[in-house]
Structures are given as structure tokens and as C-alpha cells.
Amino acid sequence: MPISIEITLLWVSLLILISIFSSKLSDKFAVPALLLFLVIGMLAGSEGPGKIYFDDLSLAKTIGTVALIFIIFSGGIDTNWKDIRPVVLPGFLLATAGVFLTALVVGSFAVFILKFSLLEGLLLGSIVSSTDAAAVFSILRSRHISLKSPLKPLLELESGSNDPMAVFLTLSFVSMLTTNNMSTASLVPRFVLDMGGGALVGYAMAKMSVGLISRIKLEYDGLYPVLTVSLVLLAYSIASILKCNGFLAVYLAGLVIGKHEFLNKKMIMRFHDGLAWLMQIVMFLTLGLLVFPSHLFAVMGSALMLAIVLMVFARPVSVLLCLLPFRMNFGKKAMVAWVGLRGAVPIVLATFPLLAGIPQADTIFNVVFFVVLTSVLIQGTSIPFVSRILNVSAPLANRRHYPIEFEKMEGIDAELTDLIVPYASVAVGKRLMDLNIPQKCLIVLISRGDKYVIPAGQTVIEGGDVLLVLANEKDLAALQKTLADLREEEK
């Protein structure tokens, strides 16, 4: 008996609501949200209390692909280019050579552990070769911990850009297993076309998108996020039609777009952040529904061995080799190695062999699912502890939220920045009008304790005030110097 659309929508809304509320548990118990989303999907599945039967591989792959497009784009546009610029080279090596080395090591062990052929082992290794550092940062935020420089930008760059390499390797080995006359040597020109073409399409689409958003004058602001959605899908589609890497095109498009200033940028970024969360929830729920937990028991032993190989050997070896030319202490390298969490991408890629009809596809899917669960459970929950042991943790910066926003655009040489007034500053006890404030430096708002003060010339500055200032770099530096001057008795 077919299920009505009303019942379907009821289940979808309930599962999304439960997933959103479960994110609070993630913050409280430092359990990655993606693990909870997967578990909710499994509980709602045919072998759980929900009894929802779902085995449509084609639909699951489609949902996963669309979700990854927007998740990867959001990661790109949210990346701060100034932060990642110093780590572009090590990040690139980790996202390409690191992924390949991980696939090679895991694939070699899979041949012995699972009695796979070499190509089947390399296919499995390729599927689990990419990382998901978004889960790492959610855990660190919940524990109010950050990572010392340059770990955070390095991990952001690697996790955002290594999925295309994993997709390339997976599709290549699937083709080699299903095509008799395809040789290993043919992967070299295919790699150049796949990555080079994807990069060119992504860069061209980014430039076109920025120009279009900046010049088009839409009557309704709500249409700008809709415009970017169409441009993201267009970038992926064009790259894929040209036989290039669509995921790389989408990531690079997001990265380049994020470098520019344009109309409604903050609104667009918030929209895509929310869309990425929705896509993650939908994708993890779908993949949770797709798996049959009883099938995991048959591969539990071998999958656990592969997970251990991945965590304590394959990932560390690939990281240490890729970072060998760079000046970074062992503790930071070890942290990069341990942070190699596996996320939804491997599970989505595990549907490719199933759809291609590869003989070992069922085993590969179940092993990959178990490896992801193990990685998230062991590595994910231990990250705060490991960061402290390796002495690479740092206090998480407290990001203040103000009731005022400033949209920086081209042609405006100013930014909205907050400055803290030291308790011993010469400015304490003085009126704003008595301070040597640059003419083009505007104090927009004062945060004092739990309250906000609208500034005026007669407003008296107090120690610990946070000034929300609109100014260019030169005037901001002059105001900072004024606030940093201490009273004579404090010097």
C-alpha cells in the first residue's frame, strides 16, 4: 500500500526535528552530531522502532550527491582566504597525495583482511580516504577548545578540498572493475582532466557569479540566495557534463566567491550555512535508513581491524609524509593525523559500487559504514583529550553577537570591529568627545556588561567596555593606540 504524501511529510518533519534537538546532546556530551543523525536514521529504519523500509540506492545516491554539493560549497564560501593562504601547499598535499596514500595503505590491508582483489581493496581504500573535519570543530566548540596555529586553517582546507580526490579515485576504480580494457596508466590524463577542468570551471563560475551578484539589481533580497543556489548547481552540472570534477568546481567556486565583497554577502552566507546543515541532516538520515544494522555484524571483526589500520597507521603515515617538508612540530602533525575523522562522504561513495553491480559491493558498503561509525566514535570523542595531551589546544575565542551588522562592499574602506577598553586605560572616566578619536572613526555601539549603550559625545568610557567601531585600518590603529595608553600610576 503506497504511503500518502501527508504521512511522508510527517515522518520527514519529525525526523528533522529530532535531529535538530539531538544536536543539543552533541554539545553536552561531546558526541559528533553526524553520529547522532546516523543513529536516528538507523532507529527509524526497517530494523528499528520506526520500521521505515528504504533500499532505493539510486535515490540515496542522488540525495547524497545534492547534499554534498551544498555542504562543500558552504565550506568553501565560509573559509577565510587570509587564514588558509599560509597553509595552501601543505593543505593541497594532504588533500591529494595524502588521500592517495591513505587509499593505498588501507586498500593493501583490505586485500589480506577481506580477501579482496587488489582493485577491490583499492576501491575500498579510496572510499574511506577523505576526512570530515566539520565534526571535529563542532566537538571543540562544545568543549570551548580551539587548536593552535596553523592547525585550524590547515584542517579546514584539507577537509573542504579532499573530497574531490576521493571521488576521483572511487570512480576510477569502479570503472577499472567494470571495464576490461582500462589500464592504470589511463588514470594520469584522466586525473589532469578531472582536477584541472574542475578547477577551471569552478574559478570561471565564481568570477561570473560575483560579477552577476554585484551588478544585477533584484527587487527582492530573498532572491539573492536563490540565485546562488542556481549558480552552485550550474557549476557542478557544467563540470560534470564536461567530464570534470564537479565537487572540486563547487568548492573552488565557494572559496573564490568568499574572497570577494558583494551585496548581501552575509545573508547569502547565513543562508548556505543553514542549507548545509539541512543537507547534512537529510543525508545522514537517508544513509542511516539505507543501512541494515544486522548486516554489520557479519563484517564487524574485519571492519574493526580496517578502522584501526586507518586510524593508527594509514592516516598517520600519509600525514607525516605529506608534512615532512614543512616546519611543524611533531605534536601538531600528530594532531592532524588523529583528526582524520570519516564522515558522510565515504558512505555516499559506498553506494557507487552497489549501483555499478560490483560483486563485493554489499561487503564494501557495510565495512565502510562500520569504519565511519568507529572513526567518529573513537576519534571524535577523544579529540579534546588528545589535543590537551599533545599540547595543541587553545582557548576558544568568545565571539560576541551585536544587534548591529555592517555589510562590507567594494569601494568602502571600513570594517566593523570591536575593541576592549583596558581597565587602566587613560580613556577610562573620559567622555567620548574628550578622546582623540580620528575624524573618520565612528563608535557605533558600546557593550557594557550585559547591556548596550548608544554612544554620544557625553558618554563616559568605563574600564572593560567593548566599543563597536566602524573605521579603516589606519584610523582603527590610531584609536587602539589611544585606548592602549595607560594611566601614569599603572605604568
N, C-alpha and C positions, 0 to 999 in steps of 0.2 A: 504494500500500500504506500503510494507516494506521500511524502511529508509536505504539508502545506507551507506556503511562504511565511505565514504568520508564526508557525511553530519554529521554523528555521531561524527567523529573525529573533525570536525569543531566546533560543539557545545561544545564538551568536552574541547577543547583548549581555546575557548572563555570564557567559564565559569571559568576555572582555572586562566586565565589571569585576568579576572575581580576580582576574589577573591584575587589574589596577590596584585593587585593595591588597593583593598579596605583595605588591611592591613595598608596602609598609613593613611587612615581615622581613623582606630583604634588607631594609635599612636597620631593623632592630637586631637581627641575628647574623648579619654579615653573610647571608646566603645570596649568591648571584640571582638576580631576578629572572634571568633566562632559564635557570634550573626550575624555578617555581612555575614558570609558564609551561615548560615541557611536562612537568608532573601534572599540572591541571589538565593539559590535553590528554595525557595518558589515563587519568582518572575518569575523564569524560568519554573515553573511547569504549570500544565494544567489550573489552575485558575489565573495565572499571565500572563504578556505580552508575555512570552516565549512560552506558550501553549504546553509544552512538557508533554505528558501524561506518567506517570510512576506509576505503582502499583504492581510491582513484589516484593513481600515480601521476597521470598527466596533469590533473588539476592541482595536485600538491606541488609539482614542479613549476607550474605556471604561477601559483601563488608565491612560492619561494623566490622565483626569478623577479617578479614585480616588486616584492618586498625588498629584496636585496638592492635593486636599482635605487630605491629611495633612501634606504639605510646608508648605502655607500655615498650617495650624493650628499646627504646630510652630514656625514663625517667629513667630506671634502670641504664643503662650504663653511663648516664650523671650525676648521683648522686655521690657526693663526700662522700666516706665512712667515712673519718675523721670528716666531718661536722655532719653526722647523727648519729655517734656512741653514743654521749651522750643522744640522744633522741629516741633510739631504742625502749625502753619499752613503753613510752607514745605514740609513733607513732604506735606501734603494737596494743595497746589497742584501739586507735582511729580507726584503720583500721579493727578491728574485732568486739569488743564489742560495739564500737561507731556506726558502721554500723548497727549492730543488733538492738541496742536501737532506732536508728533513724527509722528503718523499723517498729519496734513495735509501736512506738508512732504515726507515720504517718498512719500506717495500721489501728490502732484503731479509729482514727478520720475519716478515709475513710469509715468505716462501718456506721457511723452516717451521714456523709455529702453526700455520694453517694449511701447509702442504699445497700452496698455490703455485701456479706457474710464475715465472719472473714478471711477465707483463701484468698478470692479475695482482701480484704483490705490489708492483709499482703503481698500479691504478689505485689500490687501497691507500698506499702511502701518499699519493697525490691528493686524494680526497681529504685526508686529515692534516694536510701540510700548512694550512693557513690558520691565523690566530684571530682572536676576538678580544681586544684589549678594552672595549667599552665596558665589559663586565668587570674588569679589573678596577677601572676608575669609579664605578658605582660602589664597589666594596670599600675602596679607600675613602670616598666621600662619606659613606655611612659611619666610618671609624674616625673621621676628621683627620685623615692622614694623606699627605701628598708624597711625591718622590723627588729626590734631589735632581738637580740639573745634570745632564740633559735627558734623563730617563723619560719624563712625561712626554715631551715632544717627539722623542725617538719612537716610543711605543705607539703614540697616536699616528705617526706617519707610517710605521710598519703595518699596523693593524688595518689602516684605511686603504693601503695600497697593495697588500699581499694577496688579496682575494683573486684579482685577475690572473696572477701566475698560477694559482691553484686551479682555477677554471681551465686555463690553457692546458695544463698538464693532464687534468682529468679527461677533457675532451680528446686530447691527443691519444691517450692510452685506450680510451673507449674505441676510437677509430682504428687503432692498430689491432685491437682484439676482434673487430668486426669486419676489417678489410684485409684481405690476404696479401695484397701487393704493396702495402705501405711499410716503408723502412724507417729506421731510427734517424737516418741522415736527413730525411724529408722534414723532420721537425725543426731544423735550423731555419730554412726560409719561411716556414710556417710561423715560427716564433717572431721573426722580424716583421712579417706582415701583420700578425695578430697584435703585437705590442706597439709597433711603430704606427700602424694605421689607427689603432685605438687612441693613441696619444694625439695624433694629428686631428682626428675628428673631435676629440674632447676639447682641445685647445681652440679649434676653429669655432665650435659651438659656444664655448664660453665667451669668446670675443663678440660673437654675434648676439648672444644673449644680453651681455652688459650694454652693448650699443642699443639694442631694441628696448630694454627696460628703461634706459636713460632718456631715450628720445620719444618713445610712444607716450602719449598723454591719455591715459584711460580715465574715464569719468568716475569709475568706482575703484577705490583702493583694494577692495576684496578680490578684484580680478588679477592683481599682480601675482599673488601666489599661484593662481590657476594658470597664469601664463608660464611661470617657471616649471610647473608640473608638466605642461605640454612640451617645453623645451628639453627637460630631462629625458622624457620618453623618446623625443625626437633624436637626441644624441645617441641613446642606446640603440634605437632602431636603425639609424643610418650606419653606425659602426657594425652592427650585426649583419645587415644586408651586404655590406662590403667585405664580409668575412673577417672583420677585425674584432678586437676585444671590446665589447660593449660596456663591460663593467669598468675597465680602465678609462674609457671615454667619459663615463659618468663621473668617476672620481676626479679625474683631471679637470673636467668642466666645473665641478663644485669647488675645487681648490683654486682655480683661476678666478672664478666669479667672486669667491670670498676675499680675494686680494683687493678688489675694486670697491669704491664707494658709489652708491647709486640710490635713487629714490626708493623709500620703503624697504631698505635692506634689513633692518631689524625685524620688521613684521614678517618679511619673507623667511628669514632665518628661524624665527619662532614657529612659523607655520610648518616648516620642514622638520624641525625638531619634534613637534607633536606628531607629524605624519610618520616620521621614522619610528617613534615609539609604538604607534598603532600598527605599523607594518611588522615590527618585531613581535608584538603580541599575537597578531594573526598568524604569522609564520610559525612561531613556536607552538601555538595551539594546534595548527594543522599538522605539523610534524609529530606532535605528541599523539594526535588522533591516529596518525598513519601507522605508528609502531604497535606491534602486538607484544606486550611485556613477556608473555610466556615463551616467545621465540628467543628472548635474550638469554634465558637460562642455558640453552644449548651451546652458546658461544661464550659464556661468561668467563671460563678459565682462560681461553686463548685471547679473548679481548682484553682481559685484565693484564696479561703479560705484554701485549702490544701497547697498552696505555702506559705501563711502567717504562717500556723501552722508549716511548715517545717523550715522556716527561723527564726521565733521568739520563737519557743517552742521546737520542736523535736531536731534540731541541737544543740541549747544551752544546753538543758538538757543532751544529750549524751556526749557532750564535757566536761561539768562541772563535771559529774560523773566520766568520764574516767580520767580526770586530777586531781581529788580530792587528790590522794596520793602524788602528785608531788608539789614541791615548785615553784610556778609560780604566779605572782600577778594577780589580777582579770582582769586588762586591757588586759594582754596578752591572758588570757583564753577567754575573750570576743571577742578578735580579731580572734582567732582560730575559734570560733563559727560563727562569721559573714562571714568568708572567705569560708564557705561551699558552694561554687558555684556548681551547677549541670551543666554537660556538655553533651557530645555526648553519653556517656555510657548508661545513662538512656533511651535515645531514641532508641539505638540499642537493649537494653534489652526489650523494649516495643514491639519489633517485635516478641519476643519469644511466648507470649500468642496468638498473631494473628496466627502464624503458627501452634500452638497447637490446635487451634479451641476452645479456652475458650470463653464462651458466652459473657462476659463483655470485651473482648479483644479490641474492637474498642474504647470503652469509656476509657479504661486504656491508650491506645496509645495517644489519643487526650489530656487527662488530663496530662500525662507525658510531652508531647510536650509543653503544655502551662506552666506547672510548671517550665520547663527548661528555657523557654523564660523569664518568670517572675523573676526567680532567677538571671539570667545573667543580665537582665536589671536593676533590683533594687540593688542587692548586688554588681554586677560587677562595676557599675558606681559610687557607693558610697564608695568603698574601700579606695581611697586616703583620703577622708573626715573623715571616721571612724577611720583610722589609726592615723590621727592627733588628733582627739578628745580623743582617748584612750591613746595618747602619746606613741605610739609604732612604729612610723615611724622613719627612719634614712636615712641620705643621701645615695644615690646610688653611689657605688664606680665606678669611671670612669675607665673602662677597656681600656688600651692602646693596640693598634694593631701595631705590628712591622713587617718590611719586612723580618724578620729572624725567623725561627722556630727551635725548638730543640725537637727531639723525644727521650724521656727518655726510656731506656730499662734496663732489668735486667743486673746487672754487672757494670753499670755505676753509680758511686756515685756522681752525679751532677745534678743540675737543673738550668734552665734559669729563672732568677729573675730580676726585675727592682728595683733599689734603687734611691731615690731622694737625691740630694746633698743640704743640708741646705744652705741658703744664708750666714750664719755666720760661716760655717764650716772652719776649718783650711785648708781643701783641696782646697778651692777656690783660684784661682790665681796660683796654683802649676801645674807643669807638671805631667803627669801620672807616668813618670819614677822616680819622686822625692817622690812619695807616698809610704807608707809602705804597698804595696799590697801583699798578700800571693802568694807564687810561683805558686800554682795550681789554682789561682783565675784569670779568664780571663774576661776582659771587652770587650764585643763583639761589642757593638754599643752605641753611645750616642745620646739621643734625646734632642735637644736644640730648644725650641720654636716649630715652625712648620717644622724644618729641622732635618736631621740626620747627625751626624758626625762620620766618620770612625776613631776609636781611633788609636793613635800611641804614642810612648814614648814621643814625643814633644808636644802632645795635652795638652792644658791648660784647667783645670777644671773651670767652671763658676757656680755661685750660681743658683739653680733651674734646673741644668742638671739632666736628668734621665739616669742612667747608666744601660745598659742591661748586666747582669753579669752571667757567667757560673761558678758555684762553688758548692762545697758540703756545708753542714750546718755549719761546723766548720770554713771554710775559709770565708764563707759569713758573719758570725757573726763578724769575725775579721775586715773585710772591713767595715761593718756597724759601728763598734766602731770607726774606723778611721774617717769616714765621720761625725759621731755624735759629735766628739770633736770640741768645739767652740773656736774661737779666744779669746785672753785674754780680749780684750775690751768688748766682748759680754757676758762674764761670770758674 
